[in-house]
Amino acid sequence: MLTPGLVTVTFRRFSRQEICDTAQKAGLSLLEWGGDIHVPPEDPDAARDALTLTKAAGLTADTYGSYYRCTPEEDPAPIVRAAEILGVRNVRIWAGRKGSRDADEEDRASVAAAVRTLCAMVPEGVTVSAEFHQGTLTDHYESAIRLWEEAAAPNFRLYWQPNQFMDDDYNLAAVKAVAPHLSNVHVFTWAGHDKFPLSDGERLWRRYLDTVRESGGDHGLLLEFVCDETADQLYRDAETLRGWLE
């Protein structure tokens, strides 16, 4: 099943209440609560409030969008606590602090070990997913899949999102390769640093979604960073996304 949702960092200036109101009005179902502004890991009261507001709006707290980088100096315990309070099924992480071209074998082993540690700490049934992101070991899909193999944790998954700096052939190959290991998808239409209405990417997104559907399982399709940073644009993008799922 493919379920539409919202990454809360899309609107960092919004309160938790405004996030829930906006997502509900947009006809979305899932929230990825961001750990930088809305639900900091060191603030359990924020997590409790987010959960209360999410439930009151008829939404689901699907993912805790942490900024855990899988480095030795970071303590994963607050991340786990926030995820437990929110009752999420997934914790999003970033895979280290070096891109795949800059990381050596020791760097990769360290990140993989931190992934395994976090995977063992989260509650049973919760997955840990590495976001595709520049400057990390998931900056290329081949490196991301290699990390999945190196971590070798049964509850480790990969996010996917199109790389706005790569061509269509790369992105189509990437989603196909990642699909067997997929948790959620970050949804947007970008080209380089420029953001556009989601509908501008319909041709490619329909192909991406066909691949995700064929992989089976449940996946959140989480809208992120709308082009003009307004709720009205989110409403339009959410309508577009829901239309693709009909």
C-alpha positions in Angstrom: 0.0 0.0 0.0 1.2 3.5 -0.9 0.1 6.2 1.6 0.6 9.9 1.2 2.1 12.0 4.0 4.2 15.0 4.9 7.7 15.6 6.1 7.3 18.2 8.9 10.6 20.0 8.1 8.8 21.2 4.9 7.4 23.9 7.2 9.9 24.5 9.9 8.3 27.8 10.8 5.0 26.1 11.6 4.1 25.0 15.1 3.2 21.4 15.7 -0.4 22.3 15.8 -0.2 24.1 12.4 1.6 21.1 11.0 -1.2 18.7 11.9 -3.9 21.2 10.8 -2.2 21.6 7.4 -1.6 17.9 6.8 -5.2 17.1 7.7 -6.5 19.8 5.4 -4.3 18.5 2.6 -5.9 15.1 2.9 -2.7 13.4 3.9 -2.4 10.5 6.4 1.2 10.2 7.6 3.7 12.5 9.3 7.5 12.2 9.4 8.2 14.3 12.5 11.5 16.2 12.2 14.0 16.0 15.0 15.6 19.4 14.4 12.7 21.8 15.2 9.4 20.0 15.9 10.5 17.0 18.0 14.1 17.5 19.3 15.4 14.2 20.7 16.3 15.8 24.0 12.7 17.1 24.5 10.4 14.2 25.4 7.5 16.6 26.1 7.7 17.7 22.5 7.3 14.1 21.3 4.3 13.6 23.6 2.7 16.8 22.4 3.3 15.8 18.8 1.7 12.4 19.3 -1.3 13.9 21.0 -1.8 16.4 18.2 -1.2 13.8 15.5 -3.9 11.5 16.9 -6.4 14.4 17.4 -6.0 15.3 13.7 -6.7 11.7 12.7 -3.2 11.3 11.4 -0.4 8.7 12.0 3.1 9.4 13.3 4.8 7.1 10.8 8.5 8.1 11.1 10.8 10.0 13.4 13.0 12.0 11.1 16.2 12.1 13.2 19.5 13.6 12.3 21.5 10.8 13.7 24.6 10.6 11.6 25.9 7.2 12.7 29.2 8.5 14.2 30.9 7.2 17.3 30.5 10.5 19.2 26.7 10.5 18.9 24.4 8.9 21.5 21.5 7.1 19.9 19.6 6.7 23.1 17.6 10.0 22.9 16.6 9.1 19.3 15.3 5.8 20.5 13.4 7.5 23.3 11.7 10.0 21.0 10.7 7.3 18.6 9.2 5.2 21.4 7.1 8.1 22.6 5.9 8.9 19.1 5.1 5.3 18.6 6.5 5.4 15.0 7.2 2.4 12.8 10.3 3.9 11.4 13.4 6.0 12.3 15.1 8.0 9.6 18.9 8.5 9.8 21.7 10.0 7.8 24.5 7.6 6.8 27.7 9.3 8.1 29.4 12.6 7.4 31.3 11.7 4.2 30.1 11.0 0.7 30.8 7.7 -0.9 33.8 8.9 -2.9 35.5 10.4 0.2 34.7 7.5 2.7 37.3 4.8 3.2 36.7 1.3 4.4 37.1 2.3 8.1 34.5 5.1 7.6 32.0 2.6 6.1 32.6 0.0 8.8 32.0 2.6 11.5 28.7 3.8 9.9 27.5 0.2 9.4 28.3 -0.6 13.0 26.4 2.4 14.2 23.4 1.3 12.1 23.5 -2.1 13.6 23.6 -0.7 17.1 20.6 1.6 16.5 18.7 -1.3 14.8 19.2 -3.4 17.9 18.0 -0.6 20.2 14.7 0.4 18.6 11.5 -1.4 19.7 10.6 -4.7 18.0 8.9 -4.0 14.7 10.5 -0.6 14.1 12.7 -0.1 11.1 15.7 2.2 10.7 16.0 3.8 7.3 18.9 5.8 5.8 17.8 8.8 3.8 19.3 9.3 0.3 21.4 12.4 0.9 24.4 14.2 -0.6 27.5 14.1 1.6 26.6 10.7 3.1 27.1 7.0 2.1 23.7 7.1 0.3 24.7 9.8 -2.2 24.6 7.1 -4.9 22.3 4.2 -5.0 25.1 1.6 -5.4 26.8 2.9 -2.3 23.4 2.9 -0.4 22.8 -0.8 -1.3 26.3 -1.7 -0.3 25.7 0.0 3.1 22.5 -2.1 3.4 24.6 -5.2 2.8 27.4 -4.1 5.2 25.0 -3.3 8.0 23.3 -6.7 7.7 20.5 -5.8 10.2 17.1 -7.3 9.5 15.3 -4.1 10.3 17.5 -1.8 8.2 15.9 -0.2 5.2 16.6 2.6 2.7 14.6 5.6 1.8 14.5 6.8 -1.8 14.1 10.1 -3.5 15.1 11.3 -7.0 18.5 12.9 -7.2 17.8 16.3 -8.6 21.4 16.6 -9.9 21.3 13.4 -11.9 19.5 12.5 -15.1 16.3 10.5 -15.6 18.1 7.3 -16.5 20.0 7.3 -13.2 16.9 8.0 -11.2 14.9 5.2 -12.9 17.7 2.8 -12.3 18.1 3.9 -8.7 14.4 3.4 -7.7 14.5 0.0 -9.4 17.6 -1.1 -7.5 16.5 0.2 -4.1 12.9 -1.1 -4.3 13.6 -4.4 -2.6 15.0 -2.6 0.4 12.6 0.3 0.5 10.7 1.9 3.4 9.5 5.4 2.5 9.9 7.8 -0.4 10.4 11.6 -0.2 8.3 13.1 -2.9 9.1 16.4 -4.8 9.9 17.8 -8.2 13.2 19.5 -8.3 15.9 20.2 -10.9 19.2 21.2 -9.3 18.4 23.8 -6.7 15.1 24.8 -8.4 11.8 23.5 -7.0 8.6 23.1 -9.0 5.0 22.1 -8.5 4.8 18.3 -8.1 2.6 18.0 -11.1 5.5 19.2 -13.3 7.2 15.8 -12.7 4.2 13.6 -13.5 5.7 11.7 -16.3 8.6 10.4 -14.2 6.8 10.1 -11.0 4.2 7.7 -12.5 7.1 5.5 -13.6 8.7 5.7 -10.1 5.5 4.8 -8.4 4.9 1.9 -10.7 8.3 0.5 -9.6 7.5 1.1 -5.9 4.1 -0.7 -6.3 5.7 -3.7 -8.0 8.0 -4.1 -5.0 5.1 -4.8 -2.7 4.8 -3.8 1.0 3.7 -0.6 2.6 5.4 2.6 1.8 4.9 6.2 2.8 5.0 8.8 0.0 6.1 11.8 2.0 5.8 15.3 0.4 8.9 17.4 1.2 9.8 21.1 0.6 7.1 22.5 -1.7 8.3 25.0 -4.3 7.1 28.2 -2.7 7.0 27.1 1.0 3.3 27.8 1.4 0.5 25.6 2.6 -1.5 26.4 -0.5 1.2 24.8 -2.7 1.2 21.8 -0.4 -2.6 21.4 -0.9 -2.0 21.5 -4.7 0.8 19.0 -4.5 -1.2 16.7 -2.2 -4.1 16.7 -4.6 -1.7 15.8 -7.4 -0.2 12.9 -5.4 -3.5 11.6 -4.3 -4.6 11.6 -7.9 -1.7 9.5 -8.9 -2.7 6.9 -6.3 -6.3 6.5 -7.5 
